[in-house]
C-alpha cells in the first residue's frame, strides 16, 4: 500500500530478502508517507493496521480493498482519481496472488 500511495520504493537499495530479514527480526516498518504523498489520513491508518506485528491483527487483502473503496466513496471527488488506479492495482495483485494459493 505504501508503494501504491507514494509511487516510490519503500526501502530503496534493499533486496527483498534483506527487507524480509529486517521486518522479521527487527520489526522494520516504513515511515508513514507525508500528507503530500498520502493526503488521505484513513489510508495511512489502514497502512499501519496492515503492518501489525501480529499477522492475525492485519486486515486481509479483501478487507483492504473494501476499505479503500469505502474511503474513496466517502471522500467523494478530492483525490479519488489518483487513488482509483491504485485500488485497481491492489485488486489485480490480490487476484493474481490468490490464484497461487
C-alpha positions as CSV (number, residue, x, y, z in Angstrom):
1,X,0.0,0.0,0.0
2,X,2.8,2.4,0.9
3,X,4.3,2.0,-2.6
4,X,0.9,2.4,-4.2
5,X,0.3,5.6,-2.4
6,X,3.7,7.2,-2.7
7,X,4.7,5.7,-6.1
8,X,8.2,5.1,-4.6
9,X,10.2,2.1,-3.5
10,X,9.6,1.5,0.2
11,X,13.2,0.6,1.0
12,X,15.4,1.7,-1.9
13,X,18.6,-0.1,-2.2
14,X,17.5,-3.2,-0.2
15,X,16.8,-6.6,-1.8
16,X,13.6,-8.5,-0.9
17,X,15.4,-11.0,1.3
18,X,17.1,-8.1,3.2
19,X,13.7,-6.5,3.8
20,X,12.2,-9.8,5.0
21,X,15.0,-10.3,7.5
22,X,14.8,-6.7,8.8
23,X,11.0,-6.9,9.1
24,X,11.1,-10.4,10.7
25,X,14.0,-9.9,13.2
26,X,14.0,-6.1,13.8
27,X,10.4,-5.1,13.2
28,X,11.3,-2.8,10.3
29,X,8.4,-0.8,9.1
30,X,8.3,2.1,6.6
31,X,7.8,5.6,7.9
32,X,4.3,6.9,7.2
33,X,4.1,8.8,4.0
34,X,3.9,12.6,4.2
35,X,0.5,14.3,3.9
36,X,1.6,15.5,0.5
37,X,2.2,11.9,-0.6
38,X,-0.8,10.4,1.1
39,X,-3.4,13.2,1.8
40,X,-6.0,10.7,2.9
41,X,-5.4,10.1,6.6
42,X,-7.7,7.0,6.6
43,X,-5.2,5.4,4.1
44,X,-2.3,6.0,6.5
45,X,-4.3,4.4,9.3
46,X,-5.1,1.4,7.1
47,X,-1.4,1.0,6.2
48,X,-0.5,1.0,9.9
49,X,-3.0,-1.8,10.6
50,X,-1.6,-3.8,7.7
51,X,1.9,-3.5,9.3
52,X,0.8,-5.0,12.6
53,X,3.4,-7.4,14.0
54,X,0.7,-10.0,14.8
55,X,-0.5,-11.3,11.4
56,X,-3.9,-12.0,12.9
57,X,-4.4,-8.3,13.6
58,X,-3.7,-7.4,10.0
59,X,-6.6,-6.8,7.6
60,X,-6.9,-9.3,4.7
61,X,-6.5,-8.1,1.1
62,X,-10.2,-8.3,0.5
63,X,-10.7,-6.1,3.6
64,X,-8.0,-3.7,2.4
65,X,-9.7,-3.3,-1.0
66,X,-13.2,-2.9,0.5
67,X,-11.9,-0.3,3.0
68,X,-10.0,1.6,0.3
69,X,-13.1,1.7,-1.9
70,X,-15.2,2.8,1.1
71,X,-12.7,5.6,1.9
72,X,-12.8,6.9,-1.7
73,X,-16.6,6.7,-1.8
74,X,-16.9,8.7,1.5
75,X,-14.4,11.3,0.4
76,X,-16.1,12.0,-2.9
77,X,-14.0,13.5,-5.6
78,X,-11.0,15.1,-3.9
79,X,-8.0,12.9,-4.8
80,X,-10.2,10.0,-5.9
81,X,-8.9,9.9,-9.5
82,X,-5.3,9.5,-8.3
83,X,-6.2,6.7,-5.9
84,X,-8.7,4.8,-8.0
85,X,-5.8,3.4,-10.2
86,X,-4.1,2.2,-7.0
87,X,-7.2,0.4,-5.8
88,X,-7.4,-1.4,-9.1
89,X,-3.7,-2.3,-8.8
90,X,-4.3,-3.8,-5.3
91,X,-7.2,-5.8,-6.7
92,X,-5.1,-7.1,-9.6
93,X,-2.2,-8.1,-7.3
94,X,-4.6,-9.7,-4.8
95,X,-6.4,-11.6,-7.6
96,X,-3.1,-12.9,-9.0
97,X,-1.7,-13.8,-5.6
98,X,-4.9,-15.6,-4.6
99,X,-4.6,-17.9,-7.6
100,X,-1.2,-19.1,-6.3
101,X,-2.7,-20.4,-3.0
